[in-house]
């Protein structure tokens, strides 16, 4: 068998299925539909689905939603002033939470600089200020020289100073305006030559602050800035006036983006529970549900429970291939598409092959098997739905990895450690490794 032709057949089949799924996807818009997706993704917990739907209603489908530990037994939704910057940490050494690979700073000082920072003595001055005040430091600048970056990393690793640096988002005038927006939100000042400010000569008076900053490798979320509300509203009014007077569509889009960041706020889902373990487990479920819901809003939904993939397998029956080996690749995908429904039914104590056969015999593309009730139902009406993006990504990634392995001559892996000898001699302590 020709491995390359087998791979081509798999790729052809996946492309055909993805096209079919996209043509059948339905965009969602109502809070009820959003809640349904969130509920399914949270293992059927309706409360979580409704909480996510309310959050999206408050800040918009494109708005920023974060997840935090609650202080009560119940889940709560809070909307606070905040901003999302499309830039992440400059170095992974700034990470404070290894589990989610993020840098989390509570009540930080915020240093905003328009240009690249290269002045080490001035930078050390602000690090000492951070240490004196016992508060973390977030630095937002065009960039940092390698020596300045190394100084920050060494101070974090050796002195334990919580610090993080990010590059200022945008370019040119848009970057300047964005930094001014951040200064208004945080109650700080932008260190810029235009205002006659020099990093060597300024001190704590130019620093802003906020309640919390969360920095990932891709973006930064600033929550509850310390800026004066009147100043923030005045800044928003200036942007609105600029939108009205602008004749450039590009400029209008950028101004609308700035206004949304400054005035839209951030929804915080506070997850409660009786113990740290319970809160941690619930937060993981809420994170999964939130990501799935965002995916559903982005690309739409399809019938869940494996039904969409099952009916997509019909599209492959008449798919033309160049040779027998490609046909085998198509059949591999066709068989794989039937497995989700079959596995779900089997796990519910029903003969999976029989369920698959019954569903393929009829023509309603929304009909599926509700394993919880043991009934054949309209999956969309029953609220059993999947985000298209989730199942599309799962299919494409699985096919990519498996087809790659068909053309791979060798794989490097680790052999599992054999503990039999150690277990046998445990009585004499001879099996322990030192």
SENU-814734 format. One record per residue (C-alpha): y, z, x; residue number from 0. Coordinates in steps of 0.05 Angstrom, whole numbers, plus 32768, in hexadecimal, padded with zeros to 4 digits. Each point is the difference from the previous one (the first is absolute). Example, Ala and Ser with C-alpha at 12.3 -4.5 7.8 and 13.67 -1.06 7.14 Angstrom:
// residues 2
<rec py="7FA6" pz="809C" px="80F6" seq="0"/>
<rec py="8045" pz="7FF3" px="801B" seq="1"/>
This chain:
// residues 434
<rec py="8000" pz="8000" px="8000" seq="0"/>
<rec py="8046" pz="7FEE" px="8019" seq="1"/>
<rec py="8028" pz="8041" px="8003" seq="2"/>
<rec py="8043" pz="7FDB" px="7FFD" seq="3"/>
<rec py="7FEC" pz="7FDB" px="7FC1" seq="4"/>
<rec py="7FE8" pz="8041" px="7FE1" seq="5"/>
<rec py="8044" pz="801E" px="8010" seq="6"/>
<rec py="8024" pz="7FC4" px="7FE3" seq="7"/>
<rec py="7FD8" pz="8008" px="7FBF" seq="8"/>
<rec py="8013" pz="804A" px="7FFC" seq="9"/>
<rec py="804A" pz="7FEF" px="800B" seq="10"/>
<rec py="7FFF" pz="7FC8" px="7FCB" seq="11"/>
<rec py="7FE0" pz="802F" px="7FCD" seq="12"/>
<rec py="8032" pz="8038" px="800E" seq="13"/>
<rec py="803B" pz="7FD0" px="7FF9" seq="14"/>
<rec py="7FE5" pz="7FE7" px="7FBE" seq="15"/>
<rec py="7FF6" pz="8047" px="7FE5" seq="16"/>
<rec py="8046" pz="8017" px="8016" seq="17"/>
<rec py="801F" pz="7FC4" px="7FDD" seq="18"/>
<rec py="7FD8" pz="8010" px="7FC1" seq="19"/>
<rec py="8014" pz="804A" px="8001" seq="20"/>
<rec py="804A" pz="7FEF" px="8009" seq="21"/>
<rec py="7FFE" pz="7FD0" px="7FC5" seq="22"/>
<rec py="7FE3" pz="8037" px="7FD3" seq="23"/>
<rec py="802C" pz="803A" px="8018" seq="24"/>
<rec py="8031" pz="801F" px="7FD0" seq="25"/>
<rec py="8042" pz="801E" px="8017" seq="26"/>
<rec py="800D" pz="8046" px="7FE7" seq="27"/>
<rec py="8043" pz="801A" px="7FE9" seq="28"/>
<rec py="7FF8" pz="803A" px="7FCF" seq="29"/>
<rec py="7FF9" pz="8049" px="8013" seq="30"/>
<rec py="7FBE" pz="8003" px="7FDA" seq="31"/>
<rec py="7FE2" pz="7FC9" px="802A" seq="32"/>
<rec py="8019" pz="8020" px="8040" seq="33"/>
<rec py="7FE2" pz="8043" px="7FEA" seq="34"/>
<rec py="7FBD" pz="7FDF" px="7FF2" seq="35"/>
<rec py="7FFB" pz="7FE4" px="8047" seq="36"/>
<rec py="8015" pz="8043" px="801E" seq="37"/>
<rec py="7FCD" pz="8025" px="7FD4" seq="38"/>
<rec py="7FC6" pz="7FD3" px="8015" seq="39"/>
<rec py="8012" pz="8006" px="804A" seq="40"/>
<rec py="8005" pz="804C" px="7FFA" seq="41"/>
<rec py="7FB8" pz="8005" px="7FE9" seq="42"/>
<rec py="8014" pz="8002" px="7FB6" seq="43"/>
<rec py="8034" pz="8037" px="8005" seq="44"/>
<rec py="8032" pz="7FEC" px="7FCB" seq="45"/>
<rec py="8035" pz="8031" px="8016" seq="46"/>
<rec py="8006" pz="7FDF" px="8044" seq="47"/>
<rec py="8006" pz="7FBB" px="7FE1" seq="48"/>
<rec py="8038" pz="8016" px="7FD1" seq="49"/>
<rec py="8024" pz="8024" px="8039" seq="50"/>
<rec py="8002" pz="7FC0" px="8029" seq="51"/>
<rec py="8017" pz="7FD7" px="7FC3" seq="52"/>
<rec py="8039" pz="8032" px="7FF5" seq="53"/>
<rec py="8014" pz="7FFC" px="8049" seq="54"/>
<rec py="8003" pz="7FB4" px="7FFE" seq="55"/>
<rec py="8029" pz="8004" px="7FC0" seq="56"/>
<rec py="8032" pz="802E" px="8023" seq="57"/>
<rec py="800B" pz="7FD9" px="8041" seq="58"/>
<rec py="7FE7" pz="7FBB" px="7FED" seq="59"/>
<rec py="7FC2" pz="7FDA" px="8014" seq="60"/>
<rec py="801F" pz="7FF1" px="8045" seq="61"/>
<rec py="8019" pz="8047" px="8008" seq="62"/>
<rec py="7FE9" pz="8033" px="8033" seq="63"/>
<rec py="7FCB" pz="8032" px="7FEB" seq="64"/>
<rec py="7FE7" pz="8037" px="802E" seq="65"/>
<rec py="7FCB" pz="8036" px="7FFA" seq="66"/>
<rec py="800B" pz="8048" px="8014" seq="67"/>
<rec py="7FDE" pz="8044" px="7FF9" seq="68"/>
<rec py="8015" pz="8024" px="7FC0" seq="69"/>
<rec py="800E" pz="804B" px="7FFB" seq="70"/>
<rec py="7FDF" pz="800B" px="7FBD" seq="71"/>
<rec py="7FBC" pz="7FF3" px="7FE0" seq="72"/>
<rec py="801B" pz="7FC2" px="7FDD" seq="73"/>
<rec py="8015" pz="7FBA" px="8014" seq="74"/>
<rec py="804B" pz="7FF3" px="7FFC" seq="75"/>
<rec py="802F" pz="7FC4" px="8006" seq="76"/>
<rec py="8043" pz="8008" px="8022" seq="77"/>
<rec py="8034" pz="7FCA" px="800E" seq="78"/>
<rec py="802D" pz="800F" px="803B" seq="79"/>
<rec py="8036" pz="7FDA" px="8026" seq="80"/>
<rec py="7FE0" pz="7FD9" px="8038" seq="81"/>
<rec py="7FFB" pz="7FC0" px="8027" seq="82"/>
<rec py="7FC9" pz="7FD4" px="801D" seq="83"/>
<rec py="800C" pz="7FDD" px="8042" seq="84"/>
<rec py="7FD4" pz="7FC5" px="8013" seq="85"/>
<rec py="7FF3" pz="8019" px="8046" seq="86"/>
<rec py="7FCB" pz="8030" px="801B" seq="87"/>
<rec py="7FFB" pz="802B" px="803E" seq="88"/>
<rec py="800C" pz="7FDF" px="8043" seq="89"/>
<rec py="7FC5" pz="8024" px="801F" seq="90"/>
<rec py="7FC0" pz="801E" px="7FE2" seq="91"/>
<rec py="800B" pz="803D" px="802D" seq="92"/>
<rec py="8032" pz="8017" px="7FCA" seq="93"/>
<rec py="7FC8" pz="8009" px="7FCD" seq="94"/>
<rec py="7FFA" pz="8048" px="7FE6" seq="95"/>
<rec py="7FCA" pz="7FF6" px="7FCB" seq="96"/>
<rec py="7FC3" pz="7FDF" px="8020" seq="97"/>
<rec py="7FDB" pz="7FFB" px="7FBD" seq="98"/>
<rec py="8031" pz="7FCF" px="7FE0" seq="99"/>
<rec py="801E" pz="7FE7" px="8042" seq="100"/>
<rec py="8046" pz="8014" px="7FED" seq="101"/>
<rec py="8039" pz="8027" px="801D" seq="102"/>
<rec py="8018" pz="8035" px="7FCF" seq="103"/>
<rec py="8041" pz="8026" px="800E" seq="104"/>
<rec py="8018" pz="8039" px="7FD3" seq="105"/>
<rec py="804B" pz="800C" px="7FFC" seq="106"/>
<rec py="8010" pz="7FD3" px="803C" seq="107"/>
<rec py="8042" pz="7FF0" px="8022" seq="108"/>
<rec py="800F" pz="7FB6" px="7FFE" seq="109"/>
<rec py="8023" pz="7FDB" px="803A" seq="110"/>
<rec py="8019" pz="7FBB" px="7FED" seq="111"/>
<rec py="8015" pz="7FD1" px="8038" seq="112"/>
<rec py="8016" pz="7FB7" px="7FF8" seq="113"/>
<rec py="7FED" pz="7FE9" px="8046" seq="114"/>
<rec py="7FC5" pz="8008" px="8030" seq="115"/>
<rec py="7FFC" pz="8047" px="801C" seq="116"/>
<rec py="7FFB" pz="8003" px="804C" seq="117"/>
<rec py="802A" pz="803D" px="8011" seq="118"/>
<rec py="7FCD" pz="8036" px="8013" seq="119"/>
<rec py="8030" pz="803C" px="8008" seq="120"/>
<rec py="801C" pz="7FF3" px="7FBA" seq="121"/>
<rec py="7FBA" pz="7FF9" px="7FE3" seq="122"/>
<rec py="7FEA" pz="8041" px="8021" seq="123"/>
<rec py="803E" pz="8022" px="7FE2" seq="124"/>
<rec py="7FE6" pz="7FF0" px="7FBA" seq="125"/>
<rec py="7FB9" pz="8015" px="8011" seq="126"/>
<rec py="801B" pz="8044" px="8017" seq="127"/>
<rec py="8028" pz="8005" px="7FBF" seq="128"/>
<rec py="7FBF" pz="7FF2" px="7FDA" seq="129"/>
<rec py="7FDD" pz="8036" px="8027" seq="130"/>
<rec py="8038" pz="8033" px="7FF7" seq="131"/>
<rec py="8004" pz="7FF5" px="7FB5" seq="132"/>
<rec py="7FB4" pz="7FFF" px="7FFB" seq="133"/>
<rec py="8003" pz="7FBF" px="7FD7" seq="134"/>
<rec py="7FDE" pz="7FBD" px="800C" seq="135"/>
<rec py="8029" pz="7FC3" px="8015" seq="136"/>
<rec py="7FFD" pz="7FBA" px="7FE4" seq="137"/>
<rec py="8023" pz="7FCA" px="802A" seq="138"/>
<rec py="8014" pz="7FBE" px="7FDF" seq="139"/>
<rec py="801B" pz="7FCD" px="8032" seq="140"/>
<rec py="7FFE" pz="7FB6" px="8011" seq="141"/>
<rec py="7FCD" pz="8011" px="8036" seq="142"/>
<rec py="7FF2" pz="8031" px="8039" seq="143"/>
<rec py="7FFB" pz="7FF1" px="804A" seq="144"/>
<rec py="7FBB" pz="800E" px="801D" seq="145"/>
<rec py="8019" pz="803D" px="8025" seq="146"/>
<rec py="8020" pz="801D" px="7FC2" seq="147"/>
<rec py="7FC0" pz="7FF4" px="7FD8" seq="148"/>
<rec py="7FD6" pz="8020" px="8036" seq="149"/>
<rec py="802F" pz="803D" px="7FFF" seq="150"/>
<rec py="7FF5" pz="8009" px="7FB5" seq="151"/>
<rec py="7FB5" pz="7FF9" px="8005" seq="152"/>
<rec py="7FFC" pz="8032" px="803A" seq="153"/>
<rec py="802A" pz="8033" px="7FDB" seq="154"/>
<rec py="7FD4" pz="7FF9" px="7FC3" seq="155"/>
<rec py="7FBF" pz="8007" px="8027" seq="156"/>
<rec py="8014" pz="8035" px="8032" seq="157"/>
<rec py="8039" pz="8027" px="7FDF" seq="158"/>
<rec py="7FE6" pz="7FFA" px="7FB9" seq="159"/>
<rec py="8041" pz="7FE3" px="7FE5" seq="160"/>
<rec py="7FF4" pz="7FDB" px="7FBF" seq="161"/>
<rec py="8024" pz="7FBE" px="800B" seq="162"/>
<rec py="7FF8" pz="7FB9" px="7FE8" seq="163"/>
<rec py="8026" pz="7FC0" px="800F" seq="164"/>
<rec py="8004" pz="7FC1" px="7FD5" seq="165"/>
<rec py="8024" pz="7FBE" px="8008" seq="166"/>
<rec py="8039" pz="7FF3" px="7FCF" seq="167"/>
<rec py="7FEA" pz="7FCD" px="7FCC" seq="168"/>
<rec py="8024" pz="7FBE" px="7FF6" seq="169"/>
<rec py="802C" pz="7FD6" px="802D" seq="170"/>
<rec py="804A" pz="7FF7" px="800D" seq="171"/>
<rec py="802F" pz="8015" px="7FC9" seq="172"/>
<rec py="7FC7" pz="8012" px="7FD2" seq="173"/>
<rec py="7FE7" pz="8032" px="8033" seq="174"/>
<rec py="8045" pz="8020" px="8007" seq="175"/>
<rec py="8007" pz="8006" px="7FB5" seq="176"/>
<rec py="7FBA" pz="801D" px="7FF9" seq="177"/>
<rec py="800E" pz="8035" px="8034" seq="178"/>
<rec py="8041" pz="8012" px="7FDB" seq="179"/>
<rec py="7FD6" pz="8008" px="7FC0" seq="180"/>
<rec py="7FD0" pz="802E" px="8025" seq="181"/>
<rec py="803B" pz="8029" px="801A" seq="182"/>
<rec py="801B" pz="8008" px="7FBA" seq="183"/>
<rec py="7FBC" pz="8016" px="7FE6" seq="184"/>
<rec py="7FF3" pz="8032" px="8039" seq="185"/>
<rec py="8047" pz="801A" px="8008" seq="186"/>
<rec py="8005" pz="7FE8" px="8048" seq="187"/>
<rec py="8029" pz="7FCD" px="8026" seq="188"/>
<rec py="7FEC" pz="7FBF" px="8023" seq="189"/>
<rec py="800F" pz="8003" px="804A" seq="190"/>
<rec py="8024" pz="7FBE" px="800A" seq="191"/>
<rec py="8037" pz="7FE5" px="802D" seq="192"/>
<rec py="8025" pz="7FE6" px="7FC4" seq="193"/>
<rec py="800E" pz="8048" px="7FEA" seq="194"/>
<rec py="800F" pz="8016" px="8048" seq="195"/>
<rec py="7FC2" pz="802B" px="8004" seq="196"/>
<rec py="7FDA" pz="8007" px="8041" seq="197"/>
<rec py="7FBC" pz="8021" px="8004" seq="198"/>
<rec py="8015" pz="8026" px="803E" seq="199"/>
<rec py="803B" pz="8020" px="7FDD" seq="200"/>
<rec py="7FE6" pz="8010" px="7FBB" seq="201"/>
<rec py="7FD5" pz="803B" px="7FEA" seq="202"/>
<rec py="7FE1" pz="8020" px="7FC3" seq="203"/>
<rec py="8039" pz="7FE9" px="7FD4" seq="204"/>
<rec py="7FE5" pz="7FB9" px="7FFD" seq="205"/>
<rec py="7FB9" pz="8014" px="7FED" seq="206"/>
<rec py="7FE6" pz="7FF6" px="7FB9" seq="207"/>
<rec py="7FC5" pz="8023" px="7FE1" seq="208"/>
<rec py="7FCF" pz="7FFD" px="7FC6" seq="209"/>
<rec py="7FC8" pz="8028" px="7FE1" seq="210"/>
<rec py="7FC7" pz="7FD7" px="801C" seq="211"/>
<rec py="7FF1" pz="7FC0" px="8027" seq="212"/>
<rec py="7FBE" pz="7FDC" px="8000" seq="213"/>
<rec py="7FF6" pz="7FC9" px="8034" seq="214"/>
<rec py="7FC5" pz="7FD0" px="8002" seq="215"/>
<rec py="7FF5" pz="7FC6" px="802F" seq="216"/>
<rec py="8022" pz="7FD2" px="7FCE" seq="217"/>
<rec py="8035" pz="8027" px="7FDA" seq="218"/>
<rec py="8029" pz="803F" px="7FFC" seq="219"/>
<rec py="800E" pz="8029" px="7FC0" seq="220"/>
<rec py="803C" pz="802F" px="8001" seq="221"/>
<rec py="7FFF" pz="8033" px="7FC7" seq="222"/>
<rec py="8039" pz="8029" px="7FE3" seq="223"/>
<rec py="8038" pz="7FF1" px="8030" seq="224"/>
<rec py="8037" pz="8033" px="800C" seq="225"/>
<rec py="8038" pz="7FCF" px="7FF2" seq="226"/>
<rec py="8036" pz="800F" px="7FCD" seq="227"/>
<rec py="7FEE" pz="7FE4" px="7FBC" seq="228"/>
<rec py="8047" pz="7FE7" px="7FF5" seq="229"/>
<rec py="7FFF" pz="7FDC" px="8043" seq="230"/>
<rec py="7FBD" pz="7FDF" px="7FEF" seq="231"/>
<rec py="801A" pz="7FE9" px="7FBC" seq="232"/>
<rec py="803F" pz="7FE5" px="8020" seq="233"/>
<rec py="7FD6" pz="7FD9" px="8031" seq="234"/>
<rec py="7FD6" pz="7FE4" px="7FC6" seq="235"/>
<rec py="8040" pz="7FEB" px="7FDC" seq="236"/>
<rec py="8017" pz="7FDB" px="803F" seq="237"/>
<rec py="7FBE" pz="7FDA" px="8002" seq="238"/>
<rec py="8004" pz="7FEF" px="7FB6" seq="239"/>
<rec py="8046" pz="7FE4" px="800A" seq="240"/>
<rec py="7FE8" pz="7FD7" px="803B" seq="241"/>
<rec py="7FC7" pz="7FE3" px="7FD5" seq="242"/>
<rec py="8032" pz="7FEA" px="7FCB" seq="243"/>
<rec py="802E" pz="7FDF" px="8032" seq="244"/>
<rec py="7FCA" pz="7FDF" px="802B" seq="245"/>
<rec py="7FF4" pz="7FB5" px="7FF8" seq="246"/>
<rec py="7FC2" pz="7FFE" px="802E" seq="247"/>
<rec py="7FBC" pz="800A" px="7FE0" seq="248"/>
<rec py="7FE5" pz="801A" px="8042" seq="249"/>
<rec py="8037" pz="8033" px="8006" seq="250"/>
<rec py="7FF6" pz="8015" px="7FB7" seq="251"/>
<rec py="7FB6" pz="800B" px="800C" seq="252"/>
<rec py="800E" pz="802B" px="803D" seq="253"/>
<rec py="8035" pz="8028" px="7FDB" seq="254"/>
<rec py="7FD1" pz="800B" px="7FC4" seq="255"/>
<rec py="7FCB" pz="8018" px="8031" seq="256"/>
<rec py="8030" pz="8032" px="801F" seq="257"/>
<rec py="8017" pz="8018" px="7FBB" seq="258"/>
<rec py="7FB7" pz="800B" px="7FEB" seq="259"/>
<rec py="7FF1" pz="8028" px="803F" seq="260"/>
<rec py="803E" pz="802B" px="7FF9" seq="261"/>
<rec py="7FFF" pz="800D" px="7FB5" seq="262"/>
<rec py="7FB8" pz="7FF6" px="7FEA" seq="263"/>
<rec py="7FE5" pz="8042" px="8017" seq="264"/>
<rec py="7FB9" pz="8013" px="8014" seq="265"/>
<rec py="7FCA" pz="8019" px="7FD2" seq="266"/>
<rec py="7FD8" pz="803A" px="801D" seq="267"/>
<rec py="7FBC" pz="800F" px="7FE1" seq="268"/>
<rec py="7FF4" pz="804A" px="800D" seq="269"/>
<rec py="7FB5" pz="800D" px="7FFC" seq="270"/>
<rec py="7FEC" pz="8046" px="7FED" seq="271"/>
<rec py="7FBF" pz="8027" px="8003" seq="272"/>
<rec py="7FDF" pz="8043" px="8009" seq="273"/>
<rec py="7FF0" pz="7FF6" px="804A" seq="274"/>
<rec py="8011" pz="7FD5" px="803C" seq="275"/>
<rec py="7FBD" pz="7FDD" px="7FFB" seq="276"/>
<rec py="800C" pz="7FEE" px="7FB7" seq="277"/>
<rec py="8047" pz="7FE7" px="800E" seq="278"/>
<rec py="7FE8" pz="7FD6" px="803B" seq="279"/>
<rec py="7FC9" pz="7FE0" px="7FD7" seq="280"/>
<rec py="802F" pz="7FF2" px="7FC6" seq="281"/>
<rec py="8034" pz="7FE2" px="802F" seq="282"/>
<rec py="7FCC" pz="7FD0" px="801B" seq="283"/>
<rec py="7FF0" pz="7FEA" px="7FB9" seq="284"/>
<rec py="8049" pz="7FF8" px="7FEE" seq="285"/>
<rec py="800C" pz="7FD7" px="803F" seq="286"/>
<rec py="7FC7" pz="7FD1" px="7FEE" seq="287"/>
<rec py="8019" pz="7FFB" px="7FB8" seq="288"/>
<rec py="8047" pz="7FF2" px="8016" seq="289"/>
<rec py="7FEB" pz="7FCA" px="8031" seq="290"/>
<rec py="7FD4" pz="7FDF" px="7FCB" seq="291"/>
<rec py="8038" pz="8003" px="7FCD" seq="292"/>
<rec py="8032" pz="7FDF" px="802F" seq="293"/>
<rec py="7FCC" pz="7FCA" px="800E" seq="294"/>
<rec py="7FF7" pz="7FF5" px="7FB5" seq="295"/>
<rec py="804B" pz="7FF9" px="7FF5" seq="296"/>
<rec py="8004" pz="7FD0" px="803B" seq="297"/>
<rec py="7FC8" pz="7FCF" px="7FEE" seq="298"/>
<rec py="7FE8" pz="8013" px="7FBB" seq="299"/>
<rec py="7FBE" pz="801A" px="7FE3" seq="300"/>
<rec py="7FBB" pz="7FE5" px="7FEF" seq="301"/>
<rec py="7FC7" pz="801D" px="7FD6" seq="302"/>
<rec py="7FE1" pz="803B" px="8027" seq="303"/>
<rec py="7FBA" pz="8019" px="800A" seq="304"/>
<rec py="7FEE" pz="7FC3" px="8029" seq="305"/>
<rec py="8008" pz="7FD2" px="7FC4" seq="306"/>
<rec py="8035" pz="7FD3" px="801F" seq="307"/>
<rec py="7FD5" pz="7FF3" px="803E" seq="308"/>
<rec py="7FC2" pz="7FF4" px="7FD5" seq="309"/>
<rec py="8021" pz="7FCA" px="7FD6" seq="310"/>
<rec py="801F" pz="7FE1" px="803F" seq="311"/>
<rec py="7FB9" pz="7FF4" px="8019" seq="312"/>
<rec py="7FF9" pz="7FCB" px="7FCA" seq="313"/>
<rec py="8036" pz="7FD7" px="8023" seq="314"/>
<rec py="7FD2" pz="7FF7" px="803C" seq="315"/>
<rec py="7FC7" pz="7FE0" px="7FD9" seq="316"/>
<rec py="801E" pz="7FBA" px="8005" seq="317"/>
<rec py="8026" pz="8008" px="8042" seq="318"/>
<rec py="7FF4" pz="7FC2" px="802B" seq="319"/>
<rec py="7FE9" pz="800C" px="8047" seq="320"/>
<rec py="7FF4" pz="7FD0" px="803A" seq="321"/>
<rec py="7FBA" pz="8017" px="8011" seq="322"/>
<rec py="7FC8" pz="8031" px="7FF1" seq="323"/>
<rec py="8019" pz="8036" px="8031" seq="324"/>
<rec py="8044" pz="8002" px="7FDE" seq="325"/>
<rec py="7FDC" pz="8006" px="7FBD" seq="326"/>
<rec py="7FDC" pz="803E" px="801A" seq="327"/>
<rec py="8044" pz="801E" px="8013" seq="328"/>
<rec py="8018" pz="7FF5" px="7FB9" seq="329"/>
<rec py="7FC1" pz="801F" px="7FE3" seq="330"/>
<rec py="800A" pz="803E" px="802C" seq="331"/>
<rec py="8045" pz="800C" px="7FE1" seq="332"/>
<rec py="7FE6" pz="7FF0" px="7FBA" seq="333"/>
<rec py="7FCA" pz="8035" px="8007" seq="334"/>
<rec py="8031" pz="8033" px="801D" seq="335"/>
<rec py="8030" pz="7FF7" px="7FC5" seq="336"/>
<rec py="7FCA" pz="8018" px="7FD0" seq="337"/>
<rec py="7FF1" pz="8040" px="8026" seq="338"/>
<rec py="803B" pz="802C" px="7FE9" seq="339"/>
<rec py="7FEC" pz="7FFB" px="7FB6" seq="340"/>
<rec py="7FB6" pz="8007" px="8011" seq="341"/>
<rec py="800C" pz="803D" px="802C" seq="342"/>
<rec py="802D" pz="8023" px="7FCD" seq="343"/>
<rec py="7FCC" pz="7FF5" px="7FC9" seq="344"/>
<rec py="7FC7" pz="8017" px="802C" seq="345"/>
<rec py="8026" pz="803F" px="8013" seq="346"/>
<rec py="8008" pz="800E" px="7FB6" seq="347"/>
<rec py="7FB4" pz="7FFD" px="7FF6" seq="348"/>
<rec py="7FFE" pz="7FBA" px="7FE2" seq="349"/>
<rec py="7FDC" pz="7FC3" px="801B" seq="350"/>
<rec py="8038" pz="7FDD" px="8026" seq="351"/>
<rec py="7FE2" pz="7FBB" px="7FFF" seq="352"/>
<rec py="7FFA" pz="8002" px="7FB4" seq="353"/>
<rec py="804A" pz="8012" px="7FF9" seq="354"/>
<rec py="8014" pz="7FC8" px="802F" seq="355"/>
<rec py="7FD5" pz="7FCE" px="7FD9" seq="356"/>
<rec py="801E" pz="8014" px="7FBC" seq="357"/>
<rec py="8047" pz="7FFA" px="8018" seq="358"/>
<rec py="7FF5" pz="7FBC" px="8020" seq="359"/>
<rec py="7FE1" pz="7FE6" px="7FBF" seq="360"/>
<rec py="8040" pz="8008" px="7FD8" seq="361"/>
<rec py="8046" pz="7FE0" px="8008" seq="362"/>
<rec py="8032" pz="803A" px="7FF8" seq="363"/>
<rec py="801D" pz="800A" px="8047" seq="364"/>
<rec py="801A" pz="8045" px="7FEE" seq="365"/>
<rec py="7FBD" pz="801C" px="7FE9" seq="366"/>
<rec py="7FE0" pz="8032" px="802F" seq="367"/>
<rec py="7FD2" pz="803C" px="8003" seq="368"/>
<rec py="8020" pz="8045" px="7FF6" seq="369"/>
<rec py="7FD0" pz="802C" px="8028" seq="370"/>
<rec py="801F" pz="8040" px="7FE6" seq="371"/>
<rec py="7FF0" pz="7FEF" px="7FB7" seq="372"/>
<rec py="7FC5" pz="7FD2" px="800B" seq="373"/>
<rec py="8021" pz="7FC9" px="7FD8" seq="374"/>
<rec py="8017" pz="7FB8" px="8008" seq="375"/>
<rec py="804B" pz="8001" px="7FF4" seq="376"/>
<rec py="803F" pz="7FD7" px="800A" seq="377"/>
<rec py="8013" pz="801D" px="8044" seq="378"/>
<rec py="804B" pz="7FF2" px="7FFA" seq="379"/>
<rec py="8006" pz="801F" px="7FBB" seq="380"/>
<rec py="7FD6" pz="803C" px="8018" seq="381"/>
<rec py="8030" pz="800A" px="803A" seq="382"/>
<rec py="7FCA" pz="7FF1" px="8034" seq="383"/>
<rec py="8028" pz="7FD3" px="802F" seq="384"/>
<rec py="8006" pz="7FF2" px="804A" seq="385"/>
<rec py="803C" pz="7FE9" px="8028" seq="386"/>
<rec py="7FF6" pz="7FB8" px="8016" seq="387"/>
<rec py="801A" pz="8010" px="8046" seq="388"/>
<rec py="7FCB" pz="8036" px="800A" seq="389"/>
<rec py="7FC3" pz="7FD6" px="7FEF" seq="390"/>
<rec py="801D" pz="7FC2" px="8021" seq="391"/>
<rec py="800B" pz="8025" px="8041" seq="392"/>
<rec py="7FBB" pz="8021" px="7FFD" seq="393"/>
<rec py="7FDE" pz="7FBC" px="7FF6" seq="394"/>
<rec py="8028" pz="7FDB" px="8035" seq="395"/>
<rec py="7FF8" pz="8037" px="8034" seq="396"/>
<rec py="7FB5" pz="800A" px="7FF3" seq="397"/>
<rec py="7FF3" pz="7FB5" px="8004" seq="398"/>
<rec py="802A" pz="7FFA" px="803F" seq="399"/>
<rec py="7FDA" pz="8036" px="8025" seq="400"/>
<rec py="7FBA" pz="7FEA" px="7FE9" seq="401"/>
<rec py="800C" pz="7FB6" px="800F" seq="402"/>
<rec py="801D" pz="8012" px="8044" seq="403"/>
<rec py="7FBF" pz="8024" px="8011" seq="404"/>
<rec py="7FD7" pz="7FC2" px="7FEF" seq="405"/>
<rec py="8023" pz="7FDB" px="803A" seq="406"/>
<rec py="7FFF" pz="803B" px="8030" seq="407"/>
<rec py="7FCD" pz="7FFD" px="8038" seq="408"/>
<rec py="8003" pz="804A" px="8013" seq="409"/>
<rec py="801E" pz="8040" px="7FE5" seq="410"/>
<rec py="8014" pz="803C" px="802B" seq="411"/>
<rec py="7FF0" pz="8042" px="7FDF" seq="412"/>
<rec py="7FF0" pz="8048" px="8010" seq="413"/>
<rec py="7FB9" pz="8018" px="7FFD" seq="414"/>
<rec py="7FF7" pz="803F" px="7FD5" seq="415"/>
<rec py="7FF3" pz="803E" px="8029" seq="416"/>
<rec py="7FB8" pz="8017" px="7FFF" seq="417"/>
<rec py="8000" pz="804A" px="7FEF" seq="418"/>
<rec py="7FB5" pz="8008" px="7FF8" seq="419"/>
<rec py="7FF6" pz="801B" px="8047" seq="420"/>
<rec py="8039" pz="8031" px="7FF8" seq="421"/>
<rec py="7FE6" pz="8019" px="7FBD" seq="422"/>
<rec py="7FBA" pz="800A" px="801C" seq="423"/>
<rec py="8018" pz="802B" px="803A" seq="424"/>
<rec py="8036" pz="8026" px="7FDA" seq="425"/>
<rec py="7FD7" pz="8040" px="8003" seq="426"/>
<rec py="8008" pz="8004" px="804C" seq="427"/>
<rec py="8048" pz="7FE8" px="7FFD" seq="428"/>
<rec py="7FEB" pz="7FC6" px="802C" seq="429"/>
<rec py="8019" pz="7FCC" px="7FD0" seq="430"/>
<rec py="8049" pz="8014" px="8003" seq="431"/>
<rec py="8032" pz="7FD3" px="8024" seq="432"/>
<rec py="8034" pz="8020" px="802D" seq="433"/>
